Amino acid sequence: MVASPTSRPSPNGRASIRITELEHRPLVMFRRGYDVREATLRACRAAGFEPDLAVEGGEMDAVLRFVEAGLGLAVVPSMVLRNRPGLRGTPLARPRLLRTVALARRKDVEPSHSAEAFRRHLNEYLLAMSPEDLGPDLEVLISAADAGDPDHDRRWAGEGGGTGADAGPTD
């Protein structure tokens, strides 16, 4: 998703934006080591250009505030634009930028009560979400055991994302 300030015109006036359309636009970029930064840089370079970095922000909130101030555009996960009335999100045209966020634990160590409570809460929250709740850049996969169906993982994507279907039998 490309974030831009609502106080200015839309980046291109269309429903989506191609990564190549960011070539001559100032970008607000995350600090080095931030996964969204690396994905954005790879996409720009694959499209044949080096992005124009207007300013770097240390964390998500700083980047969003710089965009709101009109310092540039930023590539961000769609979910961070909720409840940000000063920002608009324009979906990136395909190919989408994807990243994986996983919750893992060691098999040989039982999780603490708080870790188990967090896992349960997160799964309940994700299972309650519909494709309309997810941004176009978010896909969810929940293991069969956590989805409550011993035979099928659950996988669905935001509007314009994936299939929205069960992932099928687990191995």
C-alpha positions as CSV (number, residue, x, y, z in Angstrom):
1,M,0.0,0.0,0.0
2,V,1.3,3.5,-0.8
3,A,0.5,6.0,1.9
4,S,0.0,9.6,0.9
5,P,-1.5,12.7,2.7
6,T,-5.1,13.4,2.2
7,S,-4.2,17.1,2.2
8,R,-2.7,16.6,-1.3
9,P,-4.0,15.1,-4.5
10,S,-3.9,11.3,-4.9
11,P,-0.5,10.1,-6.1
12,N,-1.9,9.1,-9.6
13,G,-5.7,9.5,-9.5
14,R,-6.3,5.8,-10.0
15,A,-7.4,2.9,-7.9
16,S,-3.9,1.4,-7.8
17,I,-0.3,2.5,-8.4
18,R,2.6,0.7,-10.1
19,I,6.0,0.6,-8.4
20,T,7.5,2.3,-11.4
21,E,5.3,5.4,-10.7
22,L,7.3,6.0,-7.5
23,E,10.5,6.5,-9.5
24,H,10.5,10.3,-9.4
25,R,8.6,10.7,-6.2
26,P,10.2,11.4,-2.8
27,L,9.8,8.5,-0.5
28,V,9.7,8.4,3.2
29,M,11.7,5.3,4.1
30,F,12.1,3.1,7.2
31,R,15.4,2.7,8.9
32,R,18.0,0.2,7.7
33,G,17.0,-3.4,8.7
34,Y,13.3,-2.8,8.6
35,D,11.7,-5.5,6.5
36,V,9.3,-3.1,4.6
37,R,12.4,-1.0,3.7
38,E,14.2,-4.0,2.2
39,A,11.1,-5.1,0.3
40,T,10.5,-1.6,-1.1
41,L,14.1,-1.2,-2.2
42,R,14.1,-4.7,-3.9
43,A,10.9,-3.8,-5.7
44,C,12.2,-0.5,-6.9
45,R,15.5,-1.9,-8.0
46,A,13.8,-4.8,-9.8
47,A,11.7,-2.1,-11.7
48,G,15.0,-0.5,-12.8
49,F,15.4,2.5,-10.5
50,E,16.9,3.7,-7.3
51,P,14.3,5.4,-5.1
52,D,14.5,9.0,-4.1
53,L,14.6,8.9,-0.3
54,A,13.3,12.2,1.1
55,V,13.7,11.3,4.8
56,E,14.1,8.1,6.9
57,G,12.0,7.3,9.9
58,G,13.0,5.1,12.7
59,E,9.6,3.4,13.3
60,M,6.2,3.1,11.7
61,D,4.6,6.1,13.5
62,A,7.5,8.4,12.5
63,V,7.1,7.4,8.8
64,L,3.4,7.9,8.9
65,R,3.8,11.3,10.5
66,F,6.3,12.4,7.9
67,V,3.9,11.3,5.1
68,E,1.1,13.2,6.8
69,A,3.3,16.3,6.8
70,G,3.7,16.0,3.1
71,L,7.4,15.0,3.0
72,G,6.8,12.1,0.6
73,L,5.0,8.9,0.0
74,A,5.7,5.6,1.8
75,V,5.1,1.9,1.1
76,V,3.4,0.5,4.2
77,P,1.3,-2.4,5.3
78,S,-2.4,-1.5,4.7
79,M,-3.4,-2.3,8.3
80,V,-1.3,0.7,9.7
81,L,-3.6,3.2,7.8
82,R,-6.7,2.3,9.9
83,N,-7.8,5.3,12.0
84,R,-5.3,7.6,10.2
85,P,-7.7,10.2,8.7
86,G,-4.8,12.3,7.4
87,L,-3.6,9.5,5.2
88,R,-4.9,7.6,2.2
89,G,-3.8,4.3,0.9
90,T,-3.4,3.4,-2.7
91,P,-2.8,-0.3,-3.3
92,L,0.2,-1.3,-5.3
93,A,-0.6,-3.0,-8.6
94,R,0.6,-6.5,-9.1
95,P,3.1,-7.9,-8.3
96,R,2.2,-7.2,-4.7
97,L,4.9,-6.8,-2.1
98,L,4.5,-9.6,0.5
99,R,6.1,-10.3,3.8
100,T,5.7,-13.1,6.3
101,V,5.0,-12.6,9.9
102,A,5.1,-15.9,11.9
103,L,4.4,-17.0,15.4
104,A,6.7,-19.9,16.4
105,R,7.9,-21.7,19.5
106,R,10.2,-24.5,20.4
107,K,8.5,-27.9,20.4
108,D,10.6,-29.1,23.4
109,V,9.6,-26.3,25.7
110,E,6.0,-25.7,26.9
111,P,4.9,-22.1,26.3
112,S,4.3,-19.9,29.3
113,H,0.7,-19.1,30.3
114,S,1.0,-15.6,28.8
115,A,2.5,-16.9,25.6
116,E,-0.3,-19.4,25.2
117,A,-2.9,-16.8,26.0
118,F,-1.4,-14.5,23.4
119,R,-1.4,-17.3,20.8
120,R,-5.1,-18.1,21.5
121,H,-6.1,-14.4,21.4
122,L,-4.2,-13.8,18.1
123,N,-5.8,-16.9,16.5
124,E,-9.3,-15.9,17.6
125,Y,-8.7,-12.4,16.3
126,L,-7.5,-13.6,12.9
127,L,-10.2,-16.3,12.6
128,A,-12.8,-13.6,13.2
129,M,-11.5,-11.4,10.3
130,S,-13.1,-11.5,6.9
131,P,-11.3,-10.7,3.6
132,E,-12.9,-7.3,3.8
133,D,-11.2,-6.7,7.2
134,L,-7.8,-7.5,5.7
135,G,-6.0,-5.1,3.5
136,P,-5.1,-6.1,-0.1
137,D,-1.6,-6.9,1.0
138,L,-2.4,-9.3,3.9
139,E,-2.8,-13.0,3.7
140,V,-3.5,-15.2,6.8
141,L,-2.5,-18.8,7.3
142,I,-3.5,-20.6,10.5
143,S,-2.4,-24.2,11.1
144,A,-5.0,-26.9,11.2
145,A,-4.5,-27.4,14.9
146,D,-5.0,-23.7,15.7
147,A,-7.9,-23.4,13.2
148,G,-9.8,-26.1,15.1
149,D,-10.0,-28.4,12.1
150,P,-7.5,-31.3,12.3
151,D,-7.6,-31.8,8.5
152,H,-7.3,-28.3,7.0
153,D,-5.2,-25.3,7.5
154,R,-7.1,-22.0,7.1
155,R,-5.8,-19.5,4.5
156,W,-7.5,-16.3,3.3
157,A,-6.4,-13.0,1.9
158,G,-7.7,-9.4,1.8
159,E,-9.8,-8.0,-1.0
160,G,-7.8,-8.5,-4.2
161,G,-5.4,-10.8,-2.5
162,G,-5.7,-14.6,-2.6
163,T,-8.4,-17.2,-2.9
164,G,-10.1,-16.9,0.5
165,A,-10.3,-20.7,0.6
166,D,-9.1,-23.3,3.0
167,A,-5.6,-24.4,2.2
168,G,-6.5,-28.0,2.1
169,P,-5.2,-31.1,4.0
170,T,-2.2,-30.7,6.1
171,D,0.9,-32.9,5.9
